[in-house]
Amino acid sequence: MGLRGMAIRGRVDGLQGRDVIGWALAEKGRKPCLITITDESGALIASGRAEHERPDLGGLSAGRRDLAFRLELPGCWQLRVFHVFANGVELPGSPLELGPGRYDGDCMIDNGALKGWVCERVPQLSEPSISIVSQHGVIVGQGQSSRDPGSAMARAAFEIELHNSCFGAGELRLSVLADGVKFTEASCLFTLQGSLDLLTPVACGGWLVAPDAPRRRLEIGIFRNDLPVARARCDQRRQDVREIYPASAAGFAAHFPMHEDAELAPARISLRLAGSPLELFNGPFLVAGGQAAILSAQRAARLAQAADLEPAEKSVMQLALQQFIAAARTGTGLAAPRQALPAVHSREHRLDIIIPVYLDVAATKDCIDSVLAHRFAAIDRVVLINDASPEPAMAALLEGYVGQPNLFLLTNERNLGFVKTVNRGFAFAGFNDVLLLNSDTIVFAGAFAELRAIAHASADIGSVTALSNDATIFSYPGPDLQHAHLSDCSWAELAETALAANADLAVEVPTAHGFCMLIKNEMLRKTGFFDERFGRGYGEENEFCARAADLGYRHVAAAGVFVQHRGSLSFQAGKQELLAPNLSLLAASHPE
């Protein structure tokens, strides 16, 4: 957490044994900060300079790394509270309290396990139990710490294997708890690589490896119609895989009995990591012998014939089924992929608000502040993604929000561009709906609740876009009449008017707009992420929405939600009086 608006930036990271650690940087001048530690009465306990190396902080001040401090506290266990200052300014993380139930520690990810140490702020060594919780609130690891014999400090060490559900789950931010108290965090991204080479009604085989944990021996559960039928360990040596992943023995094979109705009905086969809901290889798969495949297609043809379809739609269905039946008669059956993941529904409709950040510190601050003011903090998460902003003050601004409830800060080590940055946010969201929000927008009261209500008013609605002063076809009063300001009311007043007049009103549109775009999680997982061939970004949401429409999803605009956008505004001198809106237009399409 930084010190925004002050001449000093920094943080107290905690204690390592009797050493107080952290970092500090003076905005002006290159002289290391003077660090002083006092007790509750203000008496000086220790002092020193922030002059130690911290390579991870090199981006904060023109490459300087000598920003860290480590000061020993003499007789610290007689203290209850102490304060830490840099050049006379108290740092975030100060004051620090000593006593039971207060922990410090650190950790790292190694081959699919979390390794680290923990130290309770008490004179005697304690060995707390360790729990690891993902940003989705799921426990993904548990274990017991024990005395660290390799350390000169009185601390406990731990090494806990992460649950299989961490693999293939996208980027995870892990909170590490000692006896239920969070003391540090870590991030991991375990991708999966593999191939399903064989799948029949009675057998399957292939290979699977986690490149970031190549020595991890993965185990696959095989399910038929959601009932377990076999397990397979990825422990078979395959030379073709070892040429790419030398440390891995990733091959697997499994056999299972034919189910009793195999000749008459297809079966749905799922392959999942043991204990994980993730469907591997873009499954589940529809598997059937030739006769069962033909019977299923014939039943589908009868349903299509009886359905209330247009003549052209019936023709498409009949042609597709004829081709399918012809292929089944000449082959041995089918193994067809279904949707990639099962739908996950929540009565709360949790929302991840993804804000990619690059330029304009002031506009970004206004955006984030408006989101924090109007979101539902208990269930709505804010995901800030710093795409390697070139503005030095941006990192400090974003760091200042760390510690807010349900807020996560992700930082790209290099500039990835809009599309890849958004896709990183999509992966982080897990099973939540997402709201993609530009960092030059401002949201107003009621926006999130209305967007959420519109999205879940109908199962076939896939995305919802707000109206704005500058958002192409979503601009009010029209796409060619963008405004920087109004002469007769504020944007907040206009937003209030729109919500009062047009609550629950959705207008179908051909595509969404990424400036303020709610995407239901079900559609996101079926459609996939943005196409990264769009590079820096322009038109990616149009292509994304077209793919979603092919799957039967509709895109709508929420007529009751107005979001200010500071995008490419354009004014023509002498014509501002023609741009003043008539607020009655907002209610014109809304029935009384």
C-alpha positions as CSV (number, residue, x, y, z in Angstrom):
1,M,0.0,0.0,0.0
2,G,1.6,3.3,-1.1
3,L,1.4,6.8,0.3
4,R,-0.6,8.6,-2.4
5,G,-0.2,12.4,-2.5
6,M,2.8,12.4,-0.1
7,A,6.6,12.8,-0.7
8,I,7.3,9.3,0.7
9,R,6.2,5.9,-0.7
10,G,6.8,2.6,1.0
11,R,5.4,-0.1,3.2
12,V,6.3,-2.1,6.3
13,D,6.2,-5.8,5.3
14,G,6.3,-7.1,8.9
15,L,8.8,-9.0,11.1
16,Q,11.3,-11.7,10.4
17,G,12.2,-12.9,13.9
18,R,13.2,-9.6,15.6
19,D,13.9,-7.7,12.4
20,V,11.5,-5.2,11.0
21,I,11.5,-5.3,7.2
22,G,10.0,-3.1,4.4
23,W,10.9,-0.5,1.9
24,A,10.7,3.3,1.5
25,L,11.4,5.8,-1.3
26,A,11.5,9.6,-1.2
27,E,9.8,11.2,-4.3
28,K,12.5,13.8,-4.5
29,G,16.2,13.2,-4.2
30,R,18.1,10.0,-4.3
31,K,19.3,9.8,-0.7
32,P,18.1,6.7,1.1
33,C,15.2,7.3,3.5
34,L,16.0,7.5,7.2
35,I,13.9,4.8,9.0
36,T,13.1,5.3,12.7
37,I,11.1,3.0,15.0
38,T,9.4,4.3,18.1
39,D,7.3,2.9,20.9
40,E,3.8,4.1,21.8
41,S,5.2,7.0,23.8
42,G,7.3,8.2,20.9
43,A,10.6,7.1,22.3
44,L,13.2,6.0,19.7
45,I,13.9,2.3,19.6
46,A,16.0,1.8,16.5
47,S,17.0,3.7,13.3
48,G,18.7,3.0,10.0
49,R,18.6,3.6,6.3
50,A,16.5,2.1,3.5
51,E,19.5,1.1,1.5
52,H,19.3,-2.6,0.9
53,E,18.7,-4.2,-2.5
54,R,15.2,-5.2,-3.5
55,P,15.3,-6.2,-7.2
56,D,11.5,-6.5,-7.4
57,L,11.2,-2.7,-6.7
58,G,13.4,-1.6,-9.6
59,G,10.5,-0.2,-11.6
60,L,9.5,2.3,-8.9
61,S,12.3,4.8,-9.3
62,A,14.3,4.8,-12.5
63,G,15.8,1.5,-11.9
64,R,16.9,2.1,-8.2
65,R,16.8,-1.1,-6.1
66,D,18.4,0.1,-2.9
67,L,15.0,0.9,-1.2
68,A,14.6,-1.8,1.4
69,F,15.3,-1.8,5.2
70,R,15.9,-4.4,7.9
71,L,16.2,-3.1,11.4
72,E,16.6,-5.3,14.5
73,L,14.4,-4.4,17.5
74,P,16.3,-4.8,20.8
75,G,14.1,-6.2,23.6
76,C,11.2,-6.3,21.2
77,W,9.1,-8.7,23.2
78,Q,8.6,-6.2,26.0
79,L,6.7,-4.0,23.5
80,R,3.1,-4.2,22.6
81,V,3.0,-1.7,19.7
82,F,5.6,0.1,17.7
83,H,5.6,2.7,14.9
84,V,7.8,2.8,11.8
85,F,8.6,6.1,10.0
86,A,10.5,7.1,6.8
87,N,11.9,10.6,6.9
88,G,9.3,11.3,9.7
89,V,6.3,10.0,7.7
90,E,4.6,6.9,9.2
91,L,4.6,4.1,6.6
92,P,1.6,1.9,5.6
93,G,1.6,-1.3,7.7
94,S,2.6,0.7,10.8
95,P,1.9,0.5,13.7
96,L,2.7,-3.2,14.2
97,E,1.3,-5.1,17.1
98,L,3.1,-7.9,18.9
99,G,1.4,-10.9,20.5
100,P,-0.4,-14.2,19.8
101,G,-2.4,-14.6,16.6
102,R,-0.2,-12.1,14.6
103,Y,2.0,-13.7,11.9
104,D,4.6,-12.8,9.3
105,G,6.0,-15.0,6.6
106,D,6.8,-15.6,3.0
107,C,6.3,-18.3,0.4
108,M,7.0,-19.5,-3.2
109,I,5.6,-21.9,-5.7
110,D,7.7,-24.9,-6.6
111,N,6.6,-27.8,-8.8
112,G,3.0,-27.6,-7.8
113,A,3.6,-27.0,-4.1
114,L,3.6,-24.0,-1.9
115,K,6.8,-23.7,0.2
116,G,7.5,-21.0,2.8
117,W,8.0,-20.0,6.4
118,V,5.8,-18.4,9.1
119,C,6.7,-16.7,12.4
120,E,4.3,-15.7,15.1
121,R,5.0,-12.5,17.0
122,V,5.7,-14.2,20.3
123,P,8.9,-15.2,22.1
124,Q,8.2,-18.9,21.8
125,L,8.3,-20.8,18.5
126,S,4.8,-21.8,17.3
127,E,3.9,-24.3,14.6
128,P,0.5,-23.1,13.2
129,S,-1.6,-25.1,10.7
130,I,-1.5,-23.6,7.2
131,S,-4.5,-23.2,4.8
132,I,-4.3,-21.9,1.2
133,V,-7.4,-20.2,-0.2
134,S,-7.9,-19.1,-3.8
135,Q,-9.5,-15.8,-4.9
136,H,-12.7,-17.8,-5.4
137,G,-12.8,-18.7,-1.7
138,V,-11.9,-22.3,-2.3
139,I,-9.4,-24.1,0.0
140,V,-6.7,-25.5,-2.4
141,G,-4.2,-26.8,0.2
142,Q,-3.8,-27.5,3.9
143,G,-0.9,-28.7,6.0
144,Q,1.1,-28.3,9.2
145,S,4.1,-26.1,9.7
146,S,7.1,-27.3,11.7
147,R,10.4,-25.9,13.1
148,D,12.7,-24.8,10.3
149,P,16.1,-26.4,11.2
150,G,17.8,-24.6,8.3
151,S,17.1,-21.1,9.6
152,A,18.9,-19.0,12.2
153,M,15.6,-17.4,13.1
154,A,13.0,-19.1,15.2
155,R,10.4,-19.8,12.5
156,A,8.3,-22.7,11.2
157,A,8.5,-24.0,7.7
158,F,5.9,-25.6,5.5
159,E,5.6,-27.4,2.1
160,I,2.0,-28.1,0.9
161,E,1.0,-29.7,-2.4
162,L,-1.6,-27.6,-4.2
163,H,-4.9,-29.3,-5.1
164,N,-5.5,-30.6,-8.6
165,S,-8.2,-27.9,-9.1
166,C,-5.4,-25.3,-9.4
167,F,-4.2,-26.9,-12.7
168,G,-5.8,-25.5,-15.8
169,A,-7.9,-23.1,-13.7
170,G,-6.2,-19.9,-15.0
171,E,-4.4,-17.4,-12.9
172,L,-4.9,-17.8,-9.2
173,R,-4.2,-15.4,-6.3
174,L,-3.6,-17.5,-3.2
175,S,-4.1,-16.3,0.4
176,V,-2.0,-18.2,2.9
177,L,-3.4,-18.4,6.4
178,A,-1.8,-19.5,9.7
179,D,-4.5,-20.8,12.1
180,G,-7.0,-18.9,10.1
181,V,-5.1,-15.6,9.9
182,K,-3.8,-14.4,6.5
183,F,-0.1,-13.6,6.6
184,T,1.1,-13.6,3.0
185,E,-0.1,-14.4,-0.5
186,A,1.2,-15.9,-3.8
187,S,0.2,-16.2,-7.4
188,C,0.2,-19.2,-9.7
189,L,-0.7,-20.1,-13.2
190,F,-0.6,-23.8,-14.0
191,T,-1.4,-24.5,-17.6
192,L,-2.0,-28.0,-18.9
193,Q,-0.7,-29.4,-22.2
194,G,-1.9,-32.8,-23.6
195,S,-3.7,-34.8,-26.1
196,L,-6.5,-37.3,-26.1
197,D,-5.3,-39.8,-28.6
198,L,-7.9,-42.6,-28.1
199,L,-11.5,-42.6,-26.9
200,T,-14.0,-45.5,-27.4
201,P,-16.9,-46.7,-25.3
202,V,-14.5,-48.9,-23.4
203,A,-11.0,-47.2,-23.4
204,C,-9.2,-43.9,-23.5
205,G,-5.5,-42.9,-23.8
206,G,-3.2,-39.9,-24.4
207,W,-0.9,-37.7,-22.4
208,L,-1.1,-34.8,-20.0
209,V,1.5,-32.6,-18.4
210,A,1.7,-29.4,-16.4
211,P,4.7,-27.5,-17.9
212,D,5.2,-25.4,-14.8
213,A,5.2,-28.5,-12.5
214,P,6.7,-31.1,-14.8
215,R,7.5,-33.6,-12.0
216,R,3.9,-33.5,-10.8
217,R,2.3,-36.9,-11.5
218,L,-1.3,-36.1,-12.5
219,E,-4.1,-38.5,-12.1
220,I,-7.2,-38.5,-14.3
221,G,-10.7,-39.6,-13.3
222,I,-12.9,-41.0,-16.1
223,F,-16.7,-40.6,-15.8
224,R,-19.5,-42.0,-17.9
225,N,-22.8,-40.2,-17.6
226,D,-21.2,-38.4,-14.5
227,L,-20.5,-41.7,-12.7
228,P,-16.9,-42.7,-12.1
229,V,-15.7,-45.8,-14.2
230,A,-11.9,-45.7,-14.0
231,R,-8.8,-43.7,-13.0
232,A,-5.5,-43.3,-14.8
233,R,-2.2,-42.0,-13.6
234,C,-0.1,-40.0,-16.1
235,D,3.1,-42.0,-15.4
236,Q,3.8,-43.8,-18.7
237,R,6.9,-42.8,-20.5
238,R,6.4,-41.3,-24.0
239,Q,9.4,-40.4,-26.0
240,D,7.5,-37.9,-28.1
241,V,6.5,-36.0,-25.0
242,R,9.9,-36.3,-23.3
243,E,11.5,-34.5,-26.2
244,I,9.5,-31.4,-25.3
245,Y,9.1,-32.0,-21.5
246,P,12.2,-34.0,-20.5
247,A,11.2,-34.3,-16.8
248,S,7.7,-35.6,-17.5
249,A,6.3,-39.1,-17.8
250,A,2.9,-38.0,-19.0
251,G,1.2,-40.8,-20.9
252,F,-2.0,-42.4,-19.6
253,A,-4.3,-45.3,-20.6
254,A,-7.5,-46.6,-19.1
255,H,-10.0,-49.4,-19.8
256,F,-13.5,-49.6,-18.5
257,P,-16.5,-52.0,-19.0
258,M,-19.1,-51.4,-21.7
259,H,-22.2,-49.9,-20.2
260,E,-25.4,-51.9,-20.5
261,D,-27.2,-49.7,-22.9
262,A,-24.2,-49.1,-25.2
263,E,-25.9,-50.5,-28.3
264,L,-29.0,-48.3,-27.9
265,A,-27.9,-45.0,-26.3
266,P,-24.7,-42.8,-26.5
267,A,-22.7,-42.2,-23.3
268,R,-21.2,-38.9,-22.1
269,I,-17.5,-39.4,-21.2
270,S,-15.7,-36.9,-19.0
271,L,-12.0,-36.8,-18.2
272,R,-11.1,-34.7,-15.1
273,L,-8.2,-34.3,-12.9
274,A,-8.9,-36.1,-9.6
275,G,-10.9,-33.9,-7.3
276,S,-11.3,-31.1,-9.9
277,P,-14.4,-30.1,-11.9
278,L,-12.3,-29.0,-14.9
279,E,-13.2,-31.0,-18.1
280,L,-10.0,-32.0,-19.9
281,F,-9.4,-31.9,-23.6
282,N,-12.5,-29.7,-24.3
283,G,-14.8,-32.4,-23.1
284,P,-17.2,-33.9,-22.1
285,F,-17.5,-36.2,-25.1
286,L,-20.5,-38.0,-26.6
287,V,-19.4,-41.6,-27.3
288,A,-21.4,-44.3,-29.0
289,G,-21.2,-47.4,-31.1
290,G,-22.5,-47.2,-34.7
291,Q,-26.1,-48.4,-33.9
292,A,-26.5,-46.1,-30.9
293,A,-25.3,-43.1,-32.9
294,I,-27.7,-43.8,-35.7
295,L,-30.7,-44.3,-33.3
296,S,-29.9,-41.0,-31.5
297,A,-29.7,-39.1,-34.8
298,Q,-33.0,-40.6,-36.0
299,R,-34.7,-39.5,-32.7
300,A,-33.2,-36.0,-33.2
301,A,-34.5,-35.9,-36.8
302,R,-38.1,-36.7,-35.6
303,L,-37.8,-33.9,-33.0
304,A,-36.6,-31.5,-35.6
305,Q,-39.4,-32.4,-37.9
306,A,-42.0,-31.8,-35.2
307,A,-40.4,-28.6,-33.9
308,D,-41.8,-25.1,-34.7
309,L,-39.0,-24.2,-37.1
310,E,-38.8,-22.2,-40.3
311,P,-38.6,-24.3,-43.5
312,A,-35.0,-23.2,-44.1
313,E,-34.0,-24.1,-40.5
314,K,-35.6,-27.6,-40.9
315,S,-33.6,-28.1,-44.1
316,V,-30.4,-27.3,-42.3
317,M,-31.2,-29.7,-39.5
318,Q,-32.2,-32.5,-41.9
319,L,-29.1,-32.1,-44.0
320,A,-26.8,-32.1,-41.0
321,L,-28.4,-35.2,-39.5
322,Q,-28.3,-37.0,-42.9
323,Q,-24.6,-36.4,-43.1
324,F,-24.1,-37.5,-39.5
325,I,-26.0,-40.8,-40.1
326,A,-24.1,-41.5,-43.2
327,A,-20.8,-41.1,-41.4
328,A,-22.0,-43.3,-38.5
329,R,-23.0,-46.1,-40.9
330,T,-19.6,-46.1,-42.5
331,G,-17.6,-45.8,-39.3
332,T,-17.5,-47.4,-35.8
333,G,-19.4,-44.7,-34.0
334,L,-18.6,-41.2,-32.7
335,A,-16.7,-39.3,-30.1
336,A,-18.0,-35.8,-30.4
337,P,-17.0,-32.9,-28.0
338,R,-19.7,-31.1,-26.1
339,Q,-19.3,-27.8,-24.2
340,A,-16.0,-27.2,-22.5
341,L,-17.3,-26.7,-18.9
342,P,-20.5,-27.3,-17.1
343,A,-22.5,-24.2,-16.3
344,V,-22.2,-22.9,-12.8
345,H,-25.1,-20.9,-11.5
346,S,-25.2,-18.6,-8.5
347,R,-28.2,-16.9,-7.0
348,E,-26.0,-14.0,-6.1
349,H,-24.6,-13.6,-9.7
350,R,-21.2,-12.6,-8.5
351,L,-19.4,-10.1,-10.7
352,D,-15.7,-9.5,-11.5
353,I,-15.1,-5.9,-12.6
354,I,-12.1,-6.0,-14.9
355,I,-10.3,-2.7,-15.4
356,P,-7.3,-2.7,-17.8
357,V,-5.0,0.2,-17.0
358,Y,-2.4,2.0,-19.1
359,L,-2.5,5.8,-19.3
360,D,-4.0,8.8,-17.5
361,V,-3.5,8.6,-13.7
362,A,-6.3,11.1,-12.9
363,A,-8.9,9.5,-15.1
364,T,-8.0,6.0,-13.8
365,K,-8.3,7.2,-10.2
366,D,-11.8,8.7,-10.9
367,C,-12.9,5.4,-12.5
368,I,-11.7,3.2,-9.7
369,D,-13.1,5.5,-7.0
370,S,-16.5,5.4,-8.7
371,V,-16.5,1.6,-9.0
372,L,-15.6,1.2,-5.3
373,A,-18.3,3.7,-4.3
374,H,-21.1,1.8,-6.1
375,R,-20.2,-1.9,-6.3
376,F,-21.5,-4.6,-3.9
377,A,-18.2,-5.1,-2.0
378,A,-19.3,-8.4,-0.4
379,I,-19.7,-10.2,-3.8
380,D,-18.3,-7.9,-6.5
381,R,-14.5,-8.2,-7.1
382,V,-12.5,-5.4,-8.7
383,V,-9.5,-6.7,-10.8
384,L,-7.1,-3.9,-11.8
385,I,-4.5,-4.9,-14.4
386,N,-1.6,-2.6,-14.9
387,D,-0.4,-3.2,-18.5
388,A,3.1,-1.9,-17.8
389,S,2.0,1.7,-17.7
390,P,4.8,4.1,-18.7
391,E,3.5,6.7,-16.3
392,P,5.6,6.5,-13.0
393,A,2.7,7.6,-10.8
394,M,0.4,4.9,-12.1
395,A,2.0,2.0,-10.2
396,A,1.8,4.0,-6.9
397,L,-1.8,4.9,-7.5
398,L,-2.8,1.3,-8.1
399,E,-0.7,0.0,-5.2
400,G,-2.6,2.4,-3.0
401,Y,-5.8,0.4,-3.5
402,V,-4.3,-2.9,-2.4
403,G,-6.0,-3.9,0.8
404,Q,-9.5,-2.9,-0.2
405,P,-11.9,-5.8,0.3
406,N,-12.4,-8.0,-2.8
407,L,-9.8,-6.0,-4.8
408,F,-7.0,-7.6,-6.8
409,L,-4.1,-5.9,-8.5
410,L,-2.4,-7.8,-11.4
411,T,0.7,-6.3,-13.1
412,N,2.0,-7.3,-16.6
413,E,5.8,-7.5,-16.6
414,R,5.7,-6.0,-20.1
415,N,3.1,-4.3,-22.2
416,L,0.7,-6.9,-23.6
417,G,-1.9,-4.6,-25.2
418,F,-5.6,-4.5,-24.6
419,V,-6.7,-7.9,-25.8
420,K,-4.1,-10.0,-24.0
421,T,-4.6,-8.0,-20.9
422,V,-8.4,-8.5,-20.9
423,N,-7.9,-12.2,-21.5
424,R,-5.7,-12.3,-18.4
425,G,-8.6,-10.8,-16.5
426,F,-11.1,-13.3,-18.0
427,A,-8.9,-16.2,-16.9
428,F,-8.7,-14.7,-13.4
429,A,-12.5,-14.4,-13.1
430,G,-13.1,-18.2,-12.8
431,F,-16.8,-18.9,-12.7
432,N,-18.0,-15.3,-12.1
433,D,-19.8,-13.0,-14.6
434,V,-17.4,-10.3,-15.8
435,L,-17.8,-6.6,-16.4
436,L,-15.2,-5.2,-18.8
437,L,-14.7,-1.5,-17.9
438,N,-12.4,1.1,-19.5
439,S,-10.2,3.0,-17.1
440,D,-11.5,6.3,-18.5
441,T,-15.1,5.7,-17.4
442,I,-17.2,6.8,-14.4
443,V,-20.1,4.7,-13.2
444,F,-23.0,6.0,-11.1
445,A,-25.3,4.7,-8.4
446,G,-27.4,1.6,-9.4
447,A,-25.4,0.8,-12.5
448,F,-24.1,-2.6,-11.4
449,A,-27.4,-3.8,-10.0
450,E,-29.2,-2.9,-13.2
451,L,-26.7,-4.5,-15.5
452,R,-26.8,-7.6,-13.4
453,A,-30.7,-7.7,-13.5
454,I,-30.8,-7.2,-17.3
455,A,-28.2,-9.9,-17.9
456,H,-30.1,-12.5,-15.9
457,A,-33.6,-11.6,-17.0
458,S,-33.4,-14.2,-19.8
459,A,-31.2,-17.2,-20.3
460,D,-30.3,-16.3,-23.9
461,I,-28.9,-12.9,-23.0
462,G,-25.1,-13.2,-23.2
463,S,-23.9,-9.6,-22.8
464,V,-25.2,-6.2,-21.7
465,T,-23.7,-2.8,-22.6
466,A,-24.4,0.5,-20.9
467,L,-25.3,3.7,-22.7
468,S,-22.8,6.6,-22.6
469,N,-21.9,10.1,-23.8
470,D,-19.2,8.5,-26.1
471,A,-19.5,4.9,-27.1
472,T,-20.3,4.7,-30.9
473,I,-23.8,3.1,-31.3
474,F,-24.4,3.3,-27.5
475,S,-23.9,7.1,-27.4
476,Y,-26.7,9.3,-26.2
477,P,-28.5,11.0,-27.9
478,G,-26.8,9.5,-31.0
479,P,-23.5,8.1,-32.3
480,D,-22.5,11.4,-34.0
481,L,-23.4,13.6,-31.0
482,Q,-20.7,12.9,-28.4
483,H,-20.4,15.2,-25.4
484,A,-17.7,16.2,-23.0
485,H,-20.3,17.8,-20.7
486,L,-23.9,19.0,-20.7
487,S,-25.1,22.5,-20.3
488,D,-28.3,21.7,-18.3
489,C,-27.3,18.8,-16.0
490,S,-24.4,16.7,-14.8
491,W,-23.7,13.1,-15.9
492,A,-24.7,11.8,-12.5
493,E,-28.1,13.5,-12.9
494,L,-28.5,12.1,-16.4
495,A,-27.6,8.6,-15.1
496,E,-30.3,9.0,-12.3
497,T,-32.9,10.1,-14.9
498,A,-32.1,7.2,-17.2
499,L,-32.4,4.6,-14.4
500,A,-35.7,6.1,-13.2
501,A,-37.2,6.1,-16.6
502,N,-35.8,3.0,-18.2
503,A,-35.2,0.4,-15.4
504,D,-35.5,-3.2,-16.7
505,L,-35.6,-2.0,-20.3
506,A,-33.2,-3.9,-22.7
507,V,-32.8,-3.2,-26.4
508,E,-31.3,-5.9,-28.6
509,V,-28.2,-4.8,-30.4
510,P,-25.9,-6.5,-33.0
511,T,-22.8,-6.3,-30.8
512,A,-21.6,-5.2,-27.4
513,H,-19.0,-2.4,-26.7
514,G,-16.0,-3.1,-24.5
515,F,-16.1,0.3,-22.7
516,C,-18.7,-1.1,-20.3
517,M,-19.6,-4.7,-21.2
518,L,-21.1,-7.3,-18.8
519,I,-20.5,-10.8,-20.1
520,K,-22.3,-13.7,-18.4
521,N,-19.8,-16.4,-17.4
522,E,-21.8,-19.2,-19.2
523,M,-21.4,-17.4,-22.5
524,L,-17.7,-16.6,-21.9
525,R,-16.8,-20.2,-21.2
526,K,-18.7,-21.5,-24.2
527,T,-17.5,-18.8,-26.6
528,G,-13.9,-18.5,-25.4
529,F,-11.8,-15.4,-24.8
530,F,-11.0,-12.5,-27.1
531,D,-9.2,-13.5,-30.3
532,E,-5.6,-12.4,-29.7
533,R,-5.0,-11.9,-33.4
534,F,-6.6,-8.5,-32.9
535,G,-3.4,-7.4,-31.1
536,R,-3.6,-4.0,-29.5
537,G,-7.3,-4.1,-29.9
538,Y,-10.0,-2.8,-32.2
539,G,-13.0,-4.8,-33.2
540,E,-12.2,-7.8,-30.9
541,E,-15.6,-7.5,-29.1
542,N,-17.4,-7.5,-32.5
543,E,-15.8,-10.8,-33.5
544,F,-16.4,-12.2,-29.9
545,C,-20.1,-11.3,-30.0
546,A,-20.5,-12.9,-33.5
547,R,-19.1,-16.1,-32.1
548,A,-21.5,-15.9,-29.2
549,A,-24.5,-15.2,-31.5
550,D,-23.6,-18.4,-33.4
551,L,-24.2,-20.2,-30.1
552,G,-27.6,-18.6,-29.7
553,Y,-26.8,-15.7,-27.4
554,R,-28.3,-12.3,-27.7
555,H,-26.6,-9.0,-26.9
556,V,-28.6,-6.1,-25.4
557,A,-28.1,-2.5,-24.3
558,A,-29.4,-1.5,-20.8
559,A,-31.4,1.6,-21.5
560,G,-31.4,2.4,-17.7
561,V,-27.6,2.5,-17.3
562,F,-25.6,5.5,-18.3
563,V,-21.8,5.5,-17.9
564,Q,-19.6,8.5,-18.5
565,H,-16.8,7.8,-21.0
566,R,-13.8,10.1,-21.6
567,G,-12.9,8.4,-24.9
568,S,-12.3,10.1,-28.2
569,L,-14.5,13.1,-27.6
570,S,-14.9,15.7,-30.3
571,F,-16.3,19.2,-30.3
572,Q,-17.0,21.6,-33.1
573,A,-16.9,25.2,-32.2
574,G,-20.2,27.0,-32.3
575,K,-22.2,23.8,-32.3
576,Q,-22.4,23.0,-28.6
577,E,-25.9,24.4,-28.3
578,L,-27.0,21.7,-30.9
579,L,-25.6,18.9,-28.7
580,A,-27.6,19.7,-25.5
581,P,-29.9,16.7,-25.0
582,N,-33.6,16.6,-24.3
583,L,-33.8,14.4,-21.2
584,S,-37.3,13.3,-22.2
585,L,-35.8,11.2,-25.0
586,L,-34.4,8.8,-22.4
587,A,-38.0,7.9,-21.4
588,A,-39.6,8.0,-24.8
589,S,-39.2,4.3,-25.5
590,H,-40.2,3.3,-21.9
591,P,-43.9,2.4,-21.5
592,E,-45.8,4.2,-18.7
